[in-house]
């Protein structure tokens, strides 16, 4: 892990990053609570979340901003599945119905790219030259772990923009279209999570199609963590809605695991983008 | 409740204004749905056919979603109370989860609506859903029924968000945030139960458009379409034509 490389990457995105962090060490000290059990792959992301404490929040104001943000995420997802289906490391394990499922998901991501590009017209941002997913395709298990992270992150990203679109007046039914993509991403996420239960994926039979507490199942923890502000974008283990603690506040006692699983939480665009940039080079 | 973001829902004085009952049995039917008033001398029975008309506002939309969650919770509760004989331990655990999620959705919406819930005063006369049209004796039948209900739920949530009417106090955004948090969980449910009926059918072309300009988009239905689909499970006539359409 090269922290300075990460900071320089962040500087490309946000030239003022060093002004926001008075000292590079403040990013490191913010990482003091990282569990030793955390997968090494997640460490750069944890740094991303440390930066978020200084910079995260939704700062997209126009519908075109939201659509270009969605387009970048969809391009990333399409590239991820396209590279996976072409990766020689996955040729053997990714077969039969598993391959068909990933092909279906890839087709959906491509359709989303096409739809968003078409909606944006001349306002569409140029595509990044390349997405480098590092060692994501090393094993079938690592591929599915990343897939879960990207799908769950995608669901959170779309959800986090719903009020922005609504406030912008929902031109051309953009809100409905965004939610029709949002629910497709959730279907993908549920299926990928279920694939991880399979023998070749490591027999991880505790993984459910829905998000229990903020369990990451080996995916980067910040994908399930709080955004900024945390009051607006709580972590996935959130048990409060509308100011109510649902485990005890609605007439009966409910298990926090069930309450957290019954609601998916949104995430601000800065947090989402930082998580993506911490995992993928583009 | 007073410190809840939902608390303004209980403030309106036009309580149950969206609940209107048509026909000759109007008086008794209204009381079946709304609870018995003290001046009521009749003894209405829950089987009296009534009409539930959703109002042309955000409360009407929320009651519509509340009814859907009631329906889903009742379905899973029915299955959980009498599992098919060929249900595995994993099936049972999953259905208990599904039941719990839907009950939590239902109770959250009920609490949010407070006195504006269409059945706030129904007491023991709350709607009893009718699942006799569903074959529920085998694992496959139960999962297929769940697939039908969950896909309707996904379509309903995808259609309802844009209909929320802008409110000066910003409450429409509070509702929107809540609804989208539920929507993706319903989609996860739908994908899961679909996969159990048929492997890898989580996003087949019957729900996610595969070709053309709408490719990659999930199913969406209007409240009028959804209420028609669920009518057979609901013991009263649902009227969704008054709900906002844009």
Interface residues (C-beta under 8 A of the other chain):
Chain A: X97 X100 X101 X104 X105 X107 X108 X109 X110 X111 X112 X114 X115 X118 X155 X159 X162 X163 X166 X167 X170 X173 X175 X176 X177 X179 X180 X181 X182 X183 X184 X185 X186 X187 X188 X189 X190 X191 X194 X208 X209 X210 X241 X242 X243 X244 X246 X249 X250 X251 X252 X254 X255 X258 X259 X261 X262 X263 X264 X265 X266
Chain B: X1 X3 X4 X5 X6 X94 X97 X100 X101 X103 X104 X105 X107 X108 X110 X111 X112 X154 X157 X158 X159 X161 X162 X164 X166 X172 X173 X174 X176 X177 X178 X180 X181 X182 X183 X184 X185 X186 X187 X188 X189 X190 X191 X192 X195 X199 X200 X202 X203 X207 X208 X210 X213 X215 X216 X217 X218 X219 X220
